[in-house]
Amino acid sequence: MARACSEKKALDITIVDMRKMSGVCEYFVIASGTSTTQVRAIADNIARRLKEKDERVRHVEGEREGLWVLIDCQDVVAHVFFDKTRRFYDLESLWAAAPQARFRDGRPVFTSKRPKKPARKKGRAGAGRSKPAKRTVSRKRKK
């Protein structure tokens, strides 16, 4: 799938290893196009290459709009985004704990995992909050 994306000049092709993260699929292939026409061309090329290899495409979604095309082949799911849509949804950060590879020069180049957000400091209650919690004061009504 990544090679099929590359053939249509897709940008920032990323392979996310989902085997330990989800039972839905083994890998995500994420790629971008600079126009909705290019996004559809990338998705069409993926489908054509899979058909040539007698791989079954289970589901395709989003082809008409061309902003986010999802191609489900059971073990591998391709997400082909319009560039701005990809930045908005940021799937790589959503699955940051999963090993990721960039597809360059016809092969995957593994990158280190993205750094996790620092954990909150442990200690007294309320430490690390940016604003203290508001307290409500109850007043007794006079009879």
Backbone hydrogen bonds, N-H to C=O, Kabsch-Sander energy under -0.5 kcal/mol:
donor,donor_aa,acceptor,acceptor_aa,energy
5,C,1,M,-2.0
6,S,2,A,-2.3
7,E,3,R,-2.0
8,K,4,A,-0.7
8,K,5,C,-1.0
9,K,6,S,-1.9
10,A,5,C,-1.9
11,L,32,S,-2.8
14,T,30,I,-3.0
15,I,101,A,-3.4
16,V,14,T,-0.5
16,V,28,F,-2.6
17,D,15,I,-0.5
17,D,99,P,-2.9
18,M,16,V,-0.9
18,M,26,E,-2.5
19,R,26,E,-0.8
21,M,18,M,-1.1
22,S,18,M,-2.4
26,E,75,D,-2.6
27,Y,75,D,-1.9
28,F,16,V,-2.1
29,V,77,V,-2.2
30,I,14,T,-3.2
30,I,28,F,-0.5
31,A,79,H,-2.5
32,S,11,L,-1.8
33,G,81,F,-2.3
39,V,35,S,-2.3
40,R,36,T,-2.2
41,A,37,T,-2.1
42,I,38,Q,-2.7
43,A,39,V,-2.3
44,D,40,R,-2.7
45,N,41,A,-2.2
46,I,42,I,-2.2
47,A,43,A,-2.3
48,R,44,D,-2.6
49,R,45,N,-2.6
50,L,46,I,-2.4
51,K,47,A,-2.1
52,E,48,R,-2.0
53,K,49,R,-1.2
54,D,51,K,-1.6
55,E,50,L,-3.0
57,V,55,E,-0.5
58,R,56,R,-0.7
58,R,72,D,-2.3
59,H,72,D,-1.4
61,E,70,L,-2.3
66,G,62,G,-2.3
69,V,80,V,-3.2
70,L,61,E,-2.7
70,L,68,W,-0.5
71,I,78,A,-2.5
72,D,59,H,-3.1
72,D,70,L,-0.5
73,C,71,I,-0.6
73,C,76,V,-2.4
75,D,73,C,-2.0
77,V,27,Y,-2.3
78,A,71,I,-2.8
79,H,29,V,-3.3
80,V,69,V,-3.0
80,V,78,A,-0.5
81,F,31,A,-3.0
81,F,79,H,-0.6
82,F,67,L,-2.9
83,D,33,G,-2.2
85,T,82,F,-0.6
86,R,82,F,-2.2
87,R,83,D,-1.9
88,F,84,K,-1.7
89,Y,85,T,-2.2
90,D,86,R,-2.8
93,S,90,D,-0.7
94,L,90,D,-1.7
95,W,91,L,-2.3
96,A,93,S,-1.5
98,A,95,W,-1.7
100,Q,111,T,-0.5
101,A,15,I,-2.6
102,R,109,V,-2.7
103,F,13,I,-2.7
104,R,102,R,-0.8
104,R,107,R,-2.6
107,R,104,R,-1.7
109,V,102,R,-3.8
110,F,108,P,-0.6
111,T,100,Q,-2.2
114,R,96,A,-0.6
127,A,124,R,-1.9
129,R,126,G,-1.6
138,S,136,T,-0.6
